[in-house]
Amino acid sequence: MDIQVGQIIQTKKPHPCSGDRWKVLRIGMDFKLQCLTCGREVMVPRKKAEKSIKQIIE
Ligand SMILES: [Zn+2]
């Protein structure tokens, strides 16, 4: 899967705030994602992030 910074992704598992769309802020060993619903930022290990992605929105 080819993810790039600035893309909006949808995850299989939603955030506790119920949002499932995220903006990709940084890519490396970990992905830094910002929840588009509540604005919170999270760091997710790359493997886990790639598995949890349902689709790339844009
Ligand atoms: Zn959220």
N, CA, C, O and the ligand as a Tripos MOL2 file, in Angstrom:
@<TRIPOS>MOLECULE
protein
  233   231    59     0     0
PROTEIN
NO_CHARGES

@<TRIPOS>ATOM
      1 N           0.8470   -1.2010    0.0000 N.3       1 MET1
      2 CA          0.0000    0.0000    0.0000 C.3       1 MET1
      3 C           0.8740    1.2400    0.0000 C.2       1 MET1
      4 O           1.8550    1.3280    0.7390 O.2       1 MET1
      5 N           0.5130    2.1780   -0.8230 N.am      2 ASP2
      6 CA          1.3180    3.3760   -0.9670 C.3       2 ASP2
      7 C           0.6410    4.5750   -0.2940 C.2       2 ASP2
      8 O          -0.2600    5.2020   -0.8500 O.2       2 ASP2
      9 N           1.1030    4.8640    0.9030 N.am      3 ILE3
     10 CA          0.5170    5.9620    1.6760 C.3       3 ILE3
     11 C           1.4580    7.1580    1.6110 C.2       3 ILE3
     12 O           2.6780    7.0050    1.6840 O.2       3 ILE3
     13 N           0.8950    8.3260    1.4770 N.am      4 GLN4
     14 CA          1.7220    9.5250    1.4630 C.3       4 GLN4
     15 C           1.2110   10.5540    2.4540 C.2       4 GLN4
     16 O           0.0270   10.5940    2.7890 O.2       4 GLN4
     17 N           2.1330   11.3830    2.9130 N.am      5 VAL5
     18 CA          1.7720   12.4350    3.8560 C.3       5 VAL5
     19 C           0.7330   13.3560    3.2140 C.2       5 VAL5
     20 O           0.8450   13.7350    2.0480 O.2       5 VAL5
     21 N          -0.2690   13.6980    4.0020 N.am      6 GLY6
     22 CA         -1.3070   14.5910    3.5070 C.3       6 GLY6
     23 C          -2.5490   13.8660    3.0270 C.2       6 GLY6
     24 O          -3.5950   14.4800    2.8140 O.2       6 GLY6
     25 N          -2.4290   12.5430    2.8540 N.am      7 GLN7
     26 CA         -3.5910   11.7820    2.4060 C.3       7 GLN7
     27 C          -4.5930   11.5940    3.5390 C.2       7 GLN7
     28 O          -4.2420   11.5950    4.7190 O.2       7 GLN7
     29 N          -5.8340   11.4370    3.1430 N.am      8 ILE8
     30 CA         -6.8950   11.1200    4.0960 C.3       8 ILE8
     31 C          -7.1950    9.6340    3.9560 C.2       8 ILE8
     32 O          -7.4460    9.1360    2.8580 O.2       8 ILE8
     33 N          -7.1660    8.9440    5.0770 N.am      9 ILE9
     34 CA         -7.4330    7.5060    5.0410 C.3       9 ILE9
     35 C          -8.6240    7.1610    5.9320 C.2       9 ILE9
     36 O          -8.9750    7.8930    6.8570 O.2       9 ILE9
     37 N          -9.2250    6.0270    5.6190 N.am     10 GLN10
     38 CA        -10.3120    5.5100    6.4420 C.3      10 GLN10
     39 C          -9.8370    4.2130    7.0620 C.2      10 GLN10
     40 O          -9.2760    3.3640    6.3690 O.2      10 GLN10
     41 N         -10.0540    4.0460    8.3650 N.am     11 THR11
     42 CA         -9.6090    2.8280    9.0380 C.3      11 THR11
     43 C         -10.7790    1.8960    9.3130 C.2      11 THR11
     44 O         -11.9340    2.3160    9.3880 O.2      11 THR11
     45 N         -10.4420    0.6090    9.4620 N.am     12 LYS12
     46 CA        -11.4700   -0.3910    9.7520 C.3      12 LYS12
     47 C         -12.0410   -0.1610   11.1400 C.2      12 LYS12
     48 O         -13.2460   -0.2550   11.3720 O.2      12 LYS12
     49 N         -11.1200    0.1480   12.0630 N.am     13 LYS13
     50 CA        -11.5500    0.3550   13.4470 C.3      13 LYS13
     51 C         -11.6120    1.8460   13.7300 C.2      13 LYS13
     52 O         -10.6100    2.5410   13.5640 O.2      13 LYS13
     53 N         -12.7560    2.3500   14.1490 N.am     14 PRO14
     54 CA        -12.8500    3.7940   14.4140 C.3      14 PRO14
     55 C         -12.1550    4.2040   15.7100 C.2      14 PRO14
     56 O         -11.9000    3.3810   16.5890 O.2      14 PRO14
     57 N         -11.8620    5.4750   15.8030 N.am     15 HIS15
     58 CA        -11.3420    6.0950   17.0130 C.3      15 HIS15
     59 C         -12.4450    6.0610   18.0790 C.2      15 HIS15
     60 O         -13.6240    5.9790   17.7330 O.2      15 HIS15
     61 N         -12.0890    6.1210   19.3590 N.am     16 PRO16
     62 CA        -13.1340    6.1610   20.4020 C.3      16 PRO16
     63 C         -14.1590    7.2800   20.1950 C.2      16 PRO16
     64 O         -15.2850    7.1780   20.6810 O.2      16 PRO16
     65 N         -13.7870    8.3320   19.4880 N.am     17 CYS17
     66 CA        -14.7390    9.4220   19.2320 C.3      17 CYS17
     67 C         -15.7020    9.0610   18.1070 C.2      17 CYS17
     68 O         -16.5850    9.8510   17.7700 O.2      17 CYS17
     69 N         -15.5400    7.8730   17.5240 N.am     18 SER18
     70 CA        -16.3760    7.3260   16.4530 C.3      18 SER18
     71 C         -15.9470    7.7610   15.0490 C.2      18 SER18
     72 O         -16.5310    7.3220   14.0580 O.2      18 SER18
     73 N         -14.9400    8.6140   14.9640 N.am     19 GLY19
     74 CA        -14.4300    9.0120   13.6490 C.3      19 GLY19
     75 C         -13.5770    7.9020   13.0440 C.2      19 GLY19
     76 O         -12.8510    7.2140   13.7620 O.2      19 GLY19
     77 N         -13.6610    7.7290   11.7430 N.am     20 ASP20
     78 CA        -12.8190    6.7080   11.1140 C.3      20 ASP20
     79 C         -12.0000    7.2770    9.9600 C.2      20 ASP20
     80 O         -11.4510    6.5370    9.1440 O.2      20 ASP20
     81 N         -11.9300    8.5910    9.9100 N.am     21 ARG21
     82 CA        -11.1130    9.2280    8.8710 C.3      21 ARG21
     83 C          -9.9580    9.9780    9.5000 C.2      21 ARG21
     84 O         -10.1110   10.6880   10.4940 O.2      21 ARG21
     85 N          -8.7910    9.7990    8.8890 N.am     22 TRP22
     86 CA         -7.5660   10.3340    9.4680 C.3      22 TRP22
     87 C          -6.7350   11.0130    8.3960 C.2      22 TRP22
     88 O          -6.7340   10.6140    7.2310 O.2      22 TRP22
     89 N          -6.0310   12.0480    8.8210 N.am     23 LYS23
     90 CA         -5.0610   12.6650    7.9290 C.3      23 LYS23
     91 C          -3.6850   12.1410    8.2970 C.2      23 LYS23
     92 O          -3.3430   12.0610    9.4770 O.2      23 LYS23
     93 N          -2.8960   11.7840    7.2940 N.am     24 VAL24
     94 CA         -1.5500   11.2780    7.5360 C.3      24 VAL24
     95 C          -0.6110   12.4750    7.6970 C.2      24 VAL24
     96 O          -0.4240   13.2610    6.7690 O.2      24 VAL24
     97 N          -0.0240   12.6000    8.8940 N.am     25 LEU25
     98 CA          0.8510   13.7340    9.1810 C.3      25 LEU25
     99 C           2.3190   13.3980    8.9820 C.2      25 LEU25
    100 O           3.1130   14.2370    8.5580 O.2      25 LEU25
    101 N           2.6710   12.1340    9.3020 N.am     26 ARG26
    102 CA          4.0710   11.7490    9.1860 C.3      26 ARG26
    103 C           4.1770   10.2470    8.9600 C.2      26 ARG26
    104 O           3.3790    9.4620    9.4730 O.2      26 ARG26
    105 N           5.1680    9.8750    8.1900 N.am     27 ILE27
    106 CA          5.3830    8.4650    7.8890 C.3      27 ILE27
    107 C           6.8220    8.1100    8.2130 C.2      27 ILE27
    108 O           7.7530    8.8300    7.8530 O.2      27 ILE27
    109 N           6.9870    6.9840    8.9030 N.am     28 GLY28
    110 CA          8.3320    6.5320    9.2510 C.3      28 GLY28
    111 C           8.1950    5.1590    9.8690 C.2      28 GLY28
    112 O           7.4400    4.3260    9.3670 O.2      28 GLY28
    113 N           8.9080    4.9110   10.9440 N.am     29 MET29
    114 CA          8.7130    3.6640   11.6840 C.3      29 MET29
    115 C           7.2840    3.6400   12.2130 C.2      29 MET29
    116 O           6.6330    2.5960   12.2580 O.2      29 MET29
    117 N           6.8230    4.8000   12.6040 N.am     30 ASP30
    118 CA          5.4390    4.9670   13.0400 C.3      30 ASP30
    119 C           4.7400    5.9300   12.1000 C.2      30 ASP30
    120 O           5.3640    6.7970   11.4880 O.2      30 ASP30
    121 N           3.4320    5.7590   11.9990 N.am     31 PHE31
    122 CA          2.6230    6.7320   11.2750 C.3      31 PHE31
    123 C           2.0400    7.6890   12.2960 C.2      31 PHE31
    124 O           1.5810    7.2720   13.3600 O.2      31 PHE31
    125 N           2.0580    8.9720   11.9710 N.am     32 LYS32
    126 CA          1.3800    9.9330   12.8230 C.3      32 LYS32
    127 C           0.0880   10.3050   12.1110 C.2      32 LYS32
    128 O           0.0980   10.8040   10.9850 O.2      32 LYS32
    129 N          -1.0040   10.0570   12.7790 N.am     33 LEU33
    130 CA         -2.3090   10.2860   12.1790 C.3      33 LEU33
    131 C          -3.1090   11.2760   13.0100 C.2      33 LEU33
    132 O          -3.0380   11.2820   14.2390 O.2      33 LEU33
    133 N          -3.8720   12.1110   12.3170 N.am     34 GLN34
    134 CA         -4.7480   13.0330   13.0270 C.3      34 GLN34
    135 C          -6.1880   12.6600   12.7230 C.2      34 GLN34
    136 O          -6.5920   12.5700   11.5640 O.2      34 GLN34
    137 N          -6.9560   12.4460   13.7840 N.am     35 CYS35
    138 CA         -8.3760   12.1180   13.6220 C.3      35 CYS35
    139 C          -9.0990   13.3630   13.0970 C.2      35 CYS35
    140 O          -8.9840   14.4450   13.6720 O.2      35 CYS35
    141 N          -9.8330   13.1990   12.0160 N.am     36 LEU36
    142 CA        -10.5030   14.3570   11.4180 C.3      36 LEU36
    143 C         -11.7570   14.7460   12.1870 C.2      36 LEU36
    144 O         -12.2920   15.8390   12.0020 O.2      36 LEU36
    145 N         -12.2240   13.8500   13.0490 N.am     37 THR37
    146 CA        -13.4500   14.1290   13.7970 C.3      37 THR37
    147 C         -13.1540   14.9320   15.0650 C.2      37 THR37
    148 O         -13.8110   15.9390   15.3310 O.2      37 THR37
    149 N         -12.1600   14.4840   15.8510 N.am     38 CYS38
    150 CA        -11.8830   15.1550   17.1210 C.3      38 CYS38
    151 C         -10.5650   15.9230   17.0950 C.2      38 CYS38
    152 O         -10.2840   16.6960   18.0100 O.2      38 CYS38
    153 N          -9.7580   15.7190   16.0580 N.am     39 GLY39
    154 CA         -8.5320   16.4930   15.9350 C.3      39 GLY39
    155 C          -7.3390   15.9450   16.6950 C.2      39 GLY39
    156 O          -6.2460   16.5090   16.6290 O.2      39 GLY39
    157 N          -7.5410   14.8440   17.4210 N.am     40 ARG40
    158 CA         -6.4490   14.2870   18.2040 C.3      40 ARG40
    159 C          -5.4130   13.6030   17.3030 C.2      40 ARG40
    160 O          -5.7450   13.0590   16.2500 O.2      40 ARG40
    161 N          -4.1650   13.6450   17.7400 N.am     41 GLU41
    162 CA         -3.0990   13.0180   16.9600 C.3      41 GLU41
    163 C          -2.6290   11.7510   17.6560 C.2      41 GLU41
    164 O          -2.4910   11.7210   18.8790 O.2      41 GLU41
    165 N          -2.3860   10.7200   16.8830 N.am     42 VAL42
    166 CA         -1.9010    9.4610   17.4530 C.3      42 VAL42
    167 C          -0.7180    8.9530   16.6430 C.2      42 VAL42
    168 O          -0.5910    9.2320   15.4510 O.2      42 VAL42
    169 N           0.1540    8.1910   17.3260 N.am     43 MET43
    170 CA          1.2570    7.5120   16.6710 C.3      43 MET43
    171 C           0.9080    6.0330   16.6120 C.2      43 MET43
    172 O           0.5530    5.4310   17.6260 O.2      43 MET43
    173 N           1.0080    5.4600   15.4470 N.am     44 VAL44
    174 CA          0.6770    4.0480   15.2630 C.3      44 VAL44
    175 C           1.8420    3.3610   14.5610 C.2      44 VAL44
    176 O           2.3440    3.8680   13.5570 O.2      44 VAL44
    177 N           2.2850    2.1940   15.0860 N.am     45 PRO45
    178 CA          3.3520    1.4690   14.3830 C.3      45 PRO45
    179 C           2.9560    1.1780   12.9360 C.2      45 PRO45
    180 O           1.8010    0.8590   12.6530 O.2      45 PRO45
    181 N           3.9050    1.2870   12.0420 N.am     46 ARG46
    182 CA          3.6490    1.1650   10.6140 C.3      46 ARG46
    183 C           2.8430   -0.0890   10.2330 C.2      46 ARG46
    184 O           1.8550   -0.0060    9.5030 O.2      46 ARG46
    185 N           3.2850   -1.2480   10.7400 N.am     47 LYS47
    186 CA          2.6080   -2.5140   10.4240 C.3      47 LYS47
    187 C           1.1400   -2.4740   10.7990 C.2      47 LYS47
    188 O           0.2660   -2.8780   10.0320 O.2      47 LYS47
    189 N           0.8940   -1.9730   12.0020 N.am     48 LYS48
    190 CA         -0.4670   -1.9200   12.5060 C.3      48 LYS48
    191 C          -1.2970   -0.9360   11.6790 C.2      48 LYS48
    192 O          -2.4550   -1.1990   11.3560 O.2      48 LYS48
    193 N          -0.6910    0.1840   11.3490 N.am     49 ALA49
    194 CA         -1.4030    1.2010   10.5710 C.3      49 ALA49
    195 C          -1.7780    0.6560    9.1980 C.2      49 ALA49
    196 O          -2.9000    0.8500    8.7300 O.2      49 ALA49
    197 N          -0.8340   -0.0250    8.5580 N.am     50 GLU50
    198 CA         -1.1060   -0.5480    7.2070 C.3      50 GLU50
    199 C          -2.2280   -1.5740    7.2290 C.2      50 GLU50
    200 O          -3.0400   -1.6480    6.3070 O.2      50 GLU50
    201 N          -2.2600   -2.3630    8.2970 N.am     51 LYS51
    202 CA         -3.3140   -3.3770    8.4120 C.3      51 LYS51
    203 C          -4.6750   -2.7580    8.6670 C.2      51 LYS51
    204 O          -5.7010   -3.2700    8.2200 O.2      51 LYS51
    205 N          -4.6700   -1.6500    9.3920 N.am     52 SER52
    206 CA         -5.9590   -1.0810    9.8090 C.3      52 SER52
    207 C          -6.5900   -0.1750    8.7570 C.2      52 SER52
    208 O          -7.7220    0.2830    8.9170 O.2      52 SER52
    209 N          -5.8520    0.0770    7.6860 N.am     53 ILE53
    210 CA         -6.3990    0.9760    6.6690 C.3      53 ILE53
    211 C          -7.4240    0.2560    5.7910 C.2      53 ILE53
    212 O          -7.1510   -0.8040    5.2280 O.2      53 ILE53
    213 N          -8.5810    0.8480    5.6940 N.am     54 LYS54
    214 CA         -9.6540    0.2780    4.8820 C.3      54 LYS54
    215 C          -9.5320    0.8150    3.4590 C.2      54 LYS54
    216 O          -9.5760    0.0570    2.4900 O.2      54 LYS54
    217 N          -9.3800    2.1070    3.3510 N.am     55 GLN55
    218 CA         -9.2060    2.6980    2.0250 C.3      55 GLN55
    219 C          -8.5970    4.1010    2.1270 C.2      55 GLN55
    220 O          -8.6350    4.7530    3.1710 O.2      55 GLN55
    221 N          -8.0500    4.5190    1.0260 N.am     56 ILE56
    222 CA         -7.5230    5.8780    0.9430 C.3      56 ILE56
    223 C          -8.6140    6.7430    0.3280 C.2      56 ILE56
    224 O          -9.0900    6.4700   -0.7740 O.2      56 ILE56
    225 N          -8.9980    7.7740    1.0390 N.am     57 ILE57
    226 CA        -10.0970    8.6290    0.5810 C.3      57 ILE57
    227 C          -9.5970    9.5790   -0.5050 C.2      57 ILE57
    228 O         -10.2400    9.7510   -1.5410 O.2      57 ILE57
    229 N          -8.4460   10.1890   -0.2530 N.am     58 GLU58
    230 CA         -7.9110   11.1090   -1.2670 C.3      58 GLU58
    231 C          -6.4130   11.2300   -1.1190 C.2      58 GLU58
    232 O          -5.7750   11.9580   -1.8790 O.2      58 GLU58
    233 ZN        -11.2020   11.0200   17.1220 Zn       59 ZN59
@<TRIPOS>BOND
     1     1     2 1
     2     2     3 1
     3     3     4 2
     4     3     5 am
     5     5     6 1
     6     6     7 1
     7     7     8 2
     8     7     9 am
     9     9    10 1
    10    10    11 1
    11    11    12 2
    12    11    13 am
    13    13    14 1
    14    14    15 1
    15    15    16 2
    16    15    17 am
    17    17    18 1
    18    18    19 1
    19    19    20 2
    20    19    21 am
    21    21    22 1
    22    22    23 1
    23    23    24 2
    24    23    25 am
    25    25    26 1
    26    26    27 1
    27    27    28 2
    28    27    29 am
    29    29    30 1
    30    30    31 1
    31    31    32 2
    32    31    33 am
    33    33    34 1
    34    34    35 1
    35    35    36 2
    36    35    37 am
    37    37    38 1
    38    38    39 1
    39    39    40 2
    40    39    41 am
    41    41    42 1
    42    42    43 1
    43    43    44 2
    44    43    45 am
    45    45    46 1
    46    46    47 1
    47    47    48 2
    48    47    49 am
    49    49    50 1
    50    50    51 1
    51    51    52 2
    52    51    53 am
    53    53    54 1
    54    54    55 1
    55    55    56 2
    56    55    57 am
    57    57    58 1
    58    58    59 1
    59    59    60 2
    60    59    61 am
    61    61    62 1
    62    62    63 1
    63    63    64 2
    64    63    65 am
    65    65    66 1
    66    66    67 1
    67    67    68 2
    68    67    69 am
    69    69    70 1
    70    70    71 1
    71    71    72 2
    72    71    73 am
    73    73    74 1
    74    74    75 1
    75    75    76 2
    76    75    77 am
    77    77    78 1
    78    78    79 1
    79    79    80 2
    80    79    81 am
    81    81    82 1
    82    82    83 1
    83    83    84 2
    84    83    85 am
    85    85    86 1
    86    86    87 1
    87    87    88 2
    88    87    89 am
    89    89    90 1
    90    90    91 1
    91    91    92 2
    92    91    93 am
    93    93    94 1
    94    94    95 1
    95    95    96 2
    96    95    97 am
    97    97    98 1
    98    98    99 1
    99    99   100 2
   100    99   101 am
   101   101   102 1
   102   102   103 1
   103   103   104 2
   104   103   105 am
   105   105   106 1
   106   106   107 1
   107   107   108 2
   108   107   109 am
   109   109   110 1
   110   110   111 1
   111   111   112 2
   112   111   113 am
   113   113   114 1
   114   114   115 1
   115   115   116 2
   116   115   117 am
   117   117   118 1
   118   118   119 1
   119   119   120 2
   120   119   121 am
   121   121   122 1
   122   122   123 1
   123   123   124 2
   124   123   125 am
   125   125   126 1
   126   126   127 1
   127   127   128 2
   128   127   129 am
   129   129   130 1
   130   130   131 1
   131   131   132 2
   132   131   133 am
   133   133   134 1
   134   134   135 1
   135   135   136 2
   136   135   137 am
   137   137   138 1
   138   138   139 1
   139   139   140 2
   140   139   141 am
   141   141   142 1
   142   142   143 1
   143   143   144 2
   144   143   145 am
   145   145   146 1
   146   146   147 1
   147   147   148 2
   148   147   149 am
   149   149   150 1
   150   150   151 1
   151   151   152 2
   152   151   153 am
   153   153   154 1
   154   154   155 1
   155   155   156 2
   156   155   157 am
   157   157   158 1
   158   158   159 1
   159   159   160 2
   160   159   161 am
   161   161   162 1
   162   162   163 1
   163   163   164 2
   164   163   165 am
   165   165   166 1
   166   166   167 1
   167   167   168 2
   168   167   169 am
   169   169   170 1
   170   170   171 1
   171   171   172 2
   172   171   173 am
   173   173   174 1
   174   174   175 1
   175   175   176 2
   176   175   177 am
   177   177   178 1
   178   178   179 1
   179   179   180 2
   180   179   181 am
   181   181   182 1
   182   182   183 1
   183   183   184 2
   184   183   185 am
   185   185   186 1
   186   186   187 1
   187   187   188 2
   188   187   189 am
   189   189   190 1
   190   190   191 1
   191   191   192 2
   192   191   193 am
   193   193   194 1
   194   194   195 1
   195   195   196 2
   196   195   197 am
   197   197   198 1
   198   198   199 1
   199   199   200 2
   200   199   201 am
   201   201   202 1
   202   202   203 1
   203   203   204 2
   204   203   205 am
   205   205   206 1
   206   206   207 1
   207   207   208 2
   208   207   209 am
   209   209   210 1
   210   210   211 1
   211   211   212 2
   212   211   213 am
   213   213   214 1
   214   214   215 1
   215   215   216 2
   216   215   217 am
   217   217   218 1
   218   218   219 1
   219   219   220 2
   220   219   221 am
   221   221   222 1
   222   222   223 1
   223   223   224 2
   224   223   225 am
   225   225   226 1
   226   226   227 1
   227   227   228 2
   228   227   229 am
   229   229   230 1
   230   230   231 1
   231   231   232 2
@<TRIPOS>SUBSTRUCTURE
     1 MET1         2 RESIDUE 1 A MET
     2 ASP2         6 RESIDUE 1 A ASP
     3 ILE3        10 RESIDUE 1 A ILE
     4 GLN4        14 RESIDUE 1 A GLN
     5 VAL5        18 RESIDUE 1 A VAL
     6 GLY6        22 RESIDUE 1 A GLY
     7 GLN7        26 RESIDUE 1 A GLN
     8 ILE8        30 RESIDUE 1 A ILE
     9 ILE9        34 RESIDUE 1 A ILE
    10 GLN10       38 RESIDUE 1 A GLN
    11 THR11       42 RESIDUE 1 A THR
    12 LYS12       46 RESIDUE 1 A LYS
    13 LYS13       50 RESIDUE 1 A LYS
    14 PRO14       54 RESIDUE 1 A PRO
    15 HIS15       58 RESIDUE 1 A HIS
    16 PRO16       62 RESIDUE 1 A PRO
    17 CYS17       66 RESIDUE 1 A CYS
    18 SER18       70 RESIDUE 1 A SER
    19 GLY19       74 RESIDUE 1 A GLY
    20 ASP20       78 RESIDUE 1 A ASP
    21 ARG21       82 RESIDUE 1 A ARG
    22 TRP22       86 RESIDUE 1 A TRP
    23 LYS23       90 RESIDUE 1 A LYS
    24 VAL24       94 RESIDUE 1 A VAL
    25 LEU25       98 RESIDUE 1 A LEU
    26 ARG26      102 RESIDUE 1 A ARG
    27 ILE27      106 RESIDUE 1 A ILE
    28 GLY28      110 RESIDUE 1 A GLY
    29 MET29      114 RESIDUE 1 A MET
    30 ASP30      118 RESIDUE 1 A ASP
    31 PHE31      122 RESIDUE 1 A PHE
    32 LYS32      126 RESIDUE 1 A LYS
    33 LEU33      130 RESIDUE 1 A LEU
    34 GLN34      134 RESIDUE 1 A GLN
    35 CYS35      138 RESIDUE 1 A CYS
    36 LEU36      142 RESIDUE 1 A LEU
    37 THR37      146 RESIDUE 1 A THR
    38 CYS38      150 RESIDUE 1 A CYS
    39 GLY39      154 RESIDUE 1 A GLY
    40 ARG40      158 RESIDUE 1 A ARG
    41 GLU41      162 RESIDUE 1 A GLU
    42 VAL42      166 RESIDUE 1 A VAL
    43 MET43      170 RESIDUE 1 A MET
    44 VAL44      174 RESIDUE 1 A VAL
    45 PRO45      178 RESIDUE 1 A PRO
    46 ARG46      182 RESIDUE 1 A ARG
    47 LYS47      186 RESIDUE 1 A LYS
    48 LYS48      190 RESIDUE 1 A LYS
    49 ALA49      194 RESIDUE 1 A ALA
    50 GLU50      198 RESIDUE 1 A GLU
    51 LYS51      202 RESIDUE 1 A LYS
    52 SER52      206 RESIDUE 1 A SER
    53 ILE53      210 RESIDUE 1 A ILE
    54 LYS54      214 RESIDUE 1 A LYS
    55 GLN55      218 RESIDUE 1 A GLN
    56 ILE56      222 RESIDUE 1 A ILE
    57 ILE57      226 RESIDUE 1 A ILE
    58 GLU58      230 RESIDUE 1 A GLU
    59 ZN59       233 GROUP 0 **** ****
